[in-house]
Amino acid sequence: MKLSPKQQTYHQSLIKLVHTSLKYRNYYKDNRDEYEELLLTHFRVESSKELSIDELIQLVDYLNHKRDSLPTQKMVSAAQLMKIKSLWADRAIDKSTIALLKFSSKITQKALSSIKLLTLGEAQKLIISLNNLK
């Protein structure tokens, strides 16, 4: 999704707030792996730059102790991953992982670096779309 210049400025200011927040300075700054795990678990991204404005607001509030927890999403199951890979291998013309990621991103409307980052609902939607391929 494209951001307007004002939204880009706001997005950048929220990223700065993340990195100057209490929890980030006191804990995550020295524990980068834990910070990345937090982002992957709750937002399915590897960097705060990939977060939407709403997600950044949630993260800033959490890191400044204004909210107790972050939203969690049920992630794709191992069975769904196998089904997706199987359907892709059977039905796709270009069977590469890159092509699968492009297709998945088109279906989910979210850029993905791995199909392991799909939510349960996105995986279901992708399986339905793959079943409809001829």
N, C-alpha and C positions, 0 to 999 in steps of 0.2 A: 504494500500500500504506500502510495506516495504521500509525503507530508508537505504541507504548505511551508513557506519560509518561517512563519510564526510558530508552527508546530515543531519544526526542526529545532528552532531556538529553545523552545520549551523542553523538547526531548533531551537536548544536550544539558540543559540546566538540571533536569531530573537525574541524569547520569552522574553529574557532579555531586548532587545531593546524596546519591547512593554511596559514593566513595568518600564522602565526608561525614557520613552518619555514625552514630555511636557504636553500634554493633560492628559495623565494617571496620572502623578504626581500631576498636578494642579486640576484635577476634579475627574476622575474615581477612583482614589485610595480611596477617601473618600465616593464615591457613587457606591459601588459594584453592587447594583441592576441595576443601569443605565448601567454599563459596561457589565453585563451579558445580558441585553436587547439589547445592541448594537451588541453583538456577535450573539445572536439568530436571530435578525432581518436581519442582513446582511450576516451572514455566516452559520446560522442554527446549531451552536455549543454552548455548555455551558461553554467551557474553551478554552483559546488560545492554549492549548496543542493539541487540536483536529484539528487545522487549518493546511492546507497544507503550503508549503513554499511560494507559490505564494500569498496565502491569507494573510499570515503573513507580507509579503512585503507591500501589500496594506494597511494593518492595521497600520504598523509602519509609512508609509508615511502619512496616515491620522492623526495619533496621533502626528506627528511632523510637522503638518501644511504644508505638501508638496503636499497634494491633498485636494480638497474641500469636496469631499463626497466619500462614499463607495458604491460599487455596491449593488443594491437591487434586490431581486428576488421575483416574485409573488409566494405566498405561497398557499398551498393546500386549497381549499374552503371547507366550511362546507358540501356542497352537495357531494363533492368528498370523504370526510371522511366517510360520511354515506354510500356511494356506496361501498367503500373499505370494511368497516366493514360488510356490508350486504353480499357482494360476499364471503368474508372470512368465514362468518358463514354458508353460503350455500354450499361452495365447498371444504373447508379444512377438512382434517381428524383430525388434531390437531387444535382445534379452539382457543387455548390460545393466549394471546397477545404476549407472547414471541415468539411463532412460527410465528405469523404475522410479527413481527419485523425482525426475521431472514430471512423470505421470502422477505420482503421489501428490506432489506440490500443486499440480493443476486441480486435482480432485479436492484436496483439503483446503486450498486457497492459502497455504502457508508454506514458506520455504523450509525444506527439510534437508538436513545433512545426513540423516540416517532414518530408515524406516522404523528403527527401534524407538524413535522419538514420537511416534504416533500415539494418540490417546486411543482408548478402547473404542469410542464412537467413530473416530476418524478411520480406524482400521476396519470397522464394520462397513463404513461407507466405501472404502477402497475395495474391499472384497466384493461388494455388490457391483461396483463399476468394472472390476476385472471379470466377474461372471458374465457381464453384458458384452464383453469384447468377443468378437467372432473370429 
